[in-house]
Amino acid sequence: MYTDIRTEKRGACHWIVLNRPDAMNAVRPKTYVELTHAFEDADADRDTRFIVLSGEGRGFCAGDDFNEIFLSEDQHPSKRSDATLARYRSRHGAATPVVGAILACTKPTIAAINGPAVGMGMDLALLCDIRIASERAKLGSYFVRRGVIGSIGGTYLLPRIVGLSRAMELLLSGELVDAHEAERLGLVSRVVPDSELAAAVDALAEKLSWGAPLAQRAIKRVVRRGLTVDPDALEEYGRLLSDELWKTEDHREGVRSHVERRKPAFRER
């Protein structure tokens, strides 16, 4: 079904793995289409609770494939025009659909950064809710070094993750940071040995599984809404969602399991 990615179900986790290891998992128009479909499909799967994005081989994602995006015949700088760019996007699509598909996921998304994540690779990781990195991971925006601007993963989310000053430094320089510096900055939640990355994701999924799925989705909606509205509007929005959650079986199960000192068995209703 896919050529540039592969998908795999591991318990409650739906893994989406960039699968162009010979190109360090660089993304091209076809990859964006496949990623968009895979995220939408995973989010719609009732058996999936968590969506994990990772890369095959030594890299997470080396960014855009230069040959197929920047140096293709109709994208060559000497031939490029507004009309050419419009035709290119109409025929191939652009990064925007996958950005929207990841942000629209109602289920928690996790980036398992197994190696370098640069350019669009870094943006894809930033679009996920939680990021875990292996010790060999490196992250960098890089777009400025190619004379372009990245997606809202960097321009919108990065300042909210690490603060405006450090984000501007990273975006304007294209600086590459190693895994431990990324952890210090708050770009990733934690750093683990490369051989332990999958186990760390499993452990995170187990921890998250104690949360009610409907509540997790509501929390995601409130947090995302909070990026664009004032506190009073956010409080009202959160209260409306909370009132609905009070009526659910999962809320009652959460209370019962706490009283009975056992793991909750949520049924998403």
C-alpha positions in Angstrom: 0.0 0.0 0.0 2.8 2.4 0.9 6.3 2.7 -0.6 7.9 5.6 1.3 6.6 4.6 4.7 5.5 1.5 6.5 3.0 1.0 9.3 2.9 -1.5 12.2 0.6 -2.1 15.1 2.3 -2.8 18.4 -0.3 -3.2 21.0 -2.1 0.0 21.5 0.5 1.9 19.4 0.2 2.5 15.7 3.7 3.0 14.3 4.3 5.1 11.2 7.9 4.6 10.0 9.5 6.7 7.3 11.0 4.0 5.1 13.7 5.5 2.8 16.8 4.6 4.8 19.1 5.0 1.8 18.0 8.7 1.6 18.1 9.1 5.4 14.3 9.1 5.1 14.2 12.4 3.2 10.6 13.2 2.3 9.3 13.9 -1.2 5.8 14.8 -2.4 4.8 11.1 -2.4 5.9 10.7 1.2 3.8 13.6 2.2 0.7 12.0 0.6 1.4 8.7 2.3 2.1 10.3 5.7 -1.2 12.2 5.5 -3.1 9.1 4.7 -1.4 7.1 7.4 -2.0 9.6 10.2 -5.7 9.9 9.2 -6.0 6.1 9.0 -4.4 5.6 12.4 -6.5 8.2 14.1 -9.7 6.6 12.7 -8.6 3.1 13.9 -10.6 2.3 17.1 -8.0 -0.2 18.3 -5.3 2.5 18.2 -4.7 4.6 21.3 -1.3 6.2 20.4 0.4 7.1 17.1 4.1 6.9 16.9 6.2 8.5 14.1 9.8 7.2 13.6 12.4 6.5 10.9 14.0 3.4 9.5 17.7 2.9 9.8 20.1 5.6 11.0 18.0 8.6 10.6 14.6 10.0 11.6 14.2 12.3 8.6 16.8 14.3 6.7 14.2 16.8 5.5 13.0 17.4 2.0 14.5 15.3 -0.8 16.4 18.0 -2.8 16.3 16.1 -6.1 12.6 15.7 -6.2 11.5 18.9 -4.5 14.1 21.6 -5.1 16.0 20.4 -8.1 13.4 18.8 -10.2 13.1 20.2 -13.7 10.1 22.5 -13.0 11.6 23.5 -9.7 15.0 24.5 -10.9 15.8 28.1 -9.7 16.4 29.3 -13.3 13.0 28.1 -14.4 10.9 28.7 -11.3 8.0 31.1 -11.3 4.8 31.7 -9.3 2.9 29.8 -12.0 5.4 26.9 -11.9 5.2 26.7 -8.1 1.4 26.7 -8.3 1.4 23.9 -10.9 3.9 21.9 -8.8 1.7 22.1 -5.6 -1.4 21.3 -7.6 0.1 18.2 -9.1 2.2 16.9 -6.1 0.7 18.5 -3.1 2.9 20.2 -0.4 3.8 19.7 3.2 0.7 21.5 4.4 -1.7 18.5 4.3 0.5 16.4 6.5 0.9 19.3 8.9 -2.8 19.5 9.2 -3.2 15.8 9.5 -0.8 15.5 12.4 -2.3 18.5 14.2 -5.8 17.1 13.7 -5.1 13.8 15.3 -7.4 13.3 18.3 -5.1 10.6 19.8 -1.7 11.3 21.4 1.1 11.4 18.9 4.7 10.5 19.8 7.9 11.1 17.8 10.5 8.4 18.4 13.5 10.3 17.1 16.0 7.6 16.2 18.6 9.8 14.5 19.0 13.1 12.7 15.8 15.1 12.3 16.6 18.2 10.2 14.5 20.6 8.2 11.1 19.1 7.7 12.2 16.2 9.8 12.5 18.4 12.8 9.1 20.0 12.0 7.4 16.6 11.8 8.8 15.8 15.2 7.7 19.2 16.6 4.1 18.6 15.3 3.8 15.5 17.6 2.6 15.9 21.1 5.6 14.1 22.8 9.1 13.6 21.6 11.6 10.9 22.8 15.1 10.9 21.3 17.8 8.3 21.1 21.3 9.4 22.0 22.3 9.6 18.3 19.5 12.0 17.5 20.3 15.5 16.2 17.8 18.3 15.5 18.0 21.4 13.4 15.7 23.6 11.4 18.1 24.1 8.4 15.5 25.9 6.2 17.2 29.2 6.5 20.4 27.7 5.1 18.4 26.7 2.0 16.8 30.1 1.5 13.3 29.0 2.5 10.9 29.0 5.4 9.7 25.8 7.1 6.3 24.7 8.2 4.4 25.9 11.3 6.1 23.1 13.2 9.0 25.5 13.5 7.6 28.9 12.9 4.6 28.5 15.2 5.2 25.7 17.6 9.0 26.0 18.2 8.7 29.4 20.0 6.0 28.0 22.3 8.2 24.9 23.1 11.6 26.6 23.8 10.8 30.3 24.1 11.0 33.1 21.6 14.7 34.0 21.9 16.1 30.4 21.6 13.6 29.6 18.9 14.7 32.6 16.8 18.3 31.6 17.3 17.6 28.1 16.1 15.4 29.2 13.2 17.7 32.1 12.0 20.9 30.1 12.2 19.9 26.6 11.2 21.9 25.4 14.2 22.1 21.6 14.7 21.8 20.5 18.4 22.5 17.0 19.8 20.0 14.9 21.7 21.2 16.1 25.2 21.0 19.7 24.2 17.6 19.1 22.8 16.5 17.7 26.1 18.0 20.6 28.0 16.0 23.0 25.8 12.8 21.1 26.2 12.7 20.0 22.5 12.4 16.4 23.6 11.0 14.9 26.8 13.9 12.5 27.4 17.0 10.9 25.8 17.6 7.1 25.9 20.2 4.8 24.4 19.4 3.9 20.8 18.7 0.3 21.6 16.1 1.3 24.2 14.1 3.7 22.1 11.3 1.3 21.3 11.1 0.1 24.9 10.9 3.7 26.0 8.0 4.3 23.7 6.3 1.2 25.1 6.8 2.4 28.7 5.4 5.8 27.8 2.4 4.2 26.2 1.8 2.1 29.3 1.9 5.3 31.4 -0.4 7.1 29.1 -2.8 4.1 29.1 -3.8 5.0 32.7 -5.5 8.1 31.2 -9.1 8.0 29.9 -9.0 8.2 26.0 -11.9 10.6 25.8 -10.3 12.9 28.4 -7.0 12.7 26.6 -8.6 13.8 23.4 -10.4 16.7 25.2 -7.1 17.8 26.8 -5.5 17.9 23.4 -8.3 20.0 22.0 -8.1 22.4 24.9 -4.3 22.7 24.8 -4.4 23.3 21.0 -7.2 25.9 21.4 -5.1 27.6 24.1 -2.5 28.5 21.5 -4.8 30.8 19.7 -7.4 32.2 22.3 -7.3 34.2 25.5 -7.6 32.5 28.9 -11.2 33.4 29.5 -12.3 31.9 26.2 -10.2 28.8 26.9 -11.7 28.4 30.4 -15.2 28.5 28.9 -14.2 26.0 26.2 -12.6 23.6 28.7 -15.6 23.8 31.0 -18.0 22.8 28.2 -15.8 19.7 27.4 -15.5 18.9 31.1 -19.2 19.0 31.5 -19.6 16.4 28.8 -16.9 14.2 30.3 -18.7 14.1 33.6 -21.5 12.2 31.9 -19.3 9.4 30.5 -18.9 5.8 31.7 -15.1 6.4 31.5 -15.4 9.1 34.2 -17.3 6.7 36.5 -14.8 4.0 35.8 -11.9 6.3 36.6 -13.5 7.1 40.0 -14.2 3.4 40.7 -10.7 2.2 39.7 -9.2 4.8 42.0 -11.3 3.7 45.0 -10.7 0.0 44.2 -6.9 0.6 43.7 -6.7 -1.0 40.2 -5.9 0.0 36.7 -8.9 1.5 35.0 -10.6 -0.3 32.1 -11.8 2.5 29.9 -14.3 1.8 27.1 -14.2 5.2 25.4 -17.9 6.0 26.1 
